[in-house]
Amino acid sequence: MLHLASKSPRRRELLARLGVPFAPLDVDIPEAPLPDETPKAYVCRVAREKAAAGWRLLGAPVQDAVLGADTEVVLGDEVFGKPRDADAAAAMLRRLSGRTHTVISAVTLRTAAGERQAVSVSEVTFTGLADADVVAYVAGGEPMGKAGGYAIQGGAEAFVAHLAGSYSGVVGLPLFETAALLRAGGFAVAGFAAPEPRARAGSAASPSPAATASTG
Ligand SMILES: Cc1cn([C@H]2C[C@H](O)[C@@H](COP(=O)(O)OP(=O)(O)OP(=O)(O)O)O2)c(=O)[nH]c1=O
């Protein structure tokens, strides 16, 4: 059985599109970069910690797998987490206005054999936003609970002049990378041929405890 260690409704919707039955798990991981941690290392660590927390919550099940993911908006070297309030959201959007930022999404699949991880990095260019646009967007409430204070799957799609990378990665769960992890773990993913009967057992022996596959 697959479990998704996430409270994010977006992640649950995206994972459902891959056609692998799963059960959601609520985990709470403190999200703050360590001193000198690069944004990418931070996102990867948090995704790994979410998967590990789900794994512990289930009691380290031999047959099951746990997915954890993390998404952050990065401008320069600065990580924009989720805004704590409307003012913080407006401040983030003013800084993203008219500029290109990076969205990093990491996904970790934890099984009894160890973990596999993939990372998606996208470049997003926002149009210039008038202050009245920022105020109106924040007043609609959409920024809360979203990295960088915006939702590309919502009204902010109209702010995006250019996207290079993964749309689903920006929303919170990069489906290309997630599908690859699940297939490597022996799961049947919608749109792909069913795995060989022995694939699951074979893959269970292959990843090392820190096996990492990065894309993007
Ligand atoms: C940039 C962007 C982020 N987001 C969301 C996805 C994530 O839910 C959130 C980033 O915060 P995360 O800490 O990655 O996730 P979360 O706290 O919402 O959920 P959990 O830790 O339980 O898995 O921002 C969007 O929905 N749309 C966007 O365009």
The ligand as an ORCA input file, in Angstrom:
! r2SCAN-3c Opt
* xyz 0 1
  C       4.214     27.757     -5.781
  C       2.968     27.012     -5.371
  C       2.894     26.322     -4.169
  N       1.743     25.679     -3.807
  C       1.653     24.958     -2.531
  C       2.003     23.471     -2.619
  C       2.276     23.113     -1.173
  O       1.033     22.734     -0.571
  C       2.734     24.434     -0.577
  C       4.195     24.380     -0.216
  O       4.318     23.942      1.091
  P       4.904     22.551      1.531
  O       5.576     22.754      2.842
  O       5.717     21.952      0.421
  O       3.620     21.630      1.715
  P       2.403     21.755      2.719
  O       2.836     22.253      4.061
  O       1.291     22.512      2.041
  O       1.911     20.244      2.796
  P       2.636     18.968      3.472
  O       3.918     19.421      4.132
  O       1.649     18.449      4.470
  O       2.873     18.024      2.321
  O       2.528     25.448     -1.567
  C       0.625     25.687     -4.638
  O      -0.415     25.099     -4.307
  N       0.695     26.358     -5.826
  C       1.800     27.031     -6.248
  O       1.790     27.620     -7.352
*
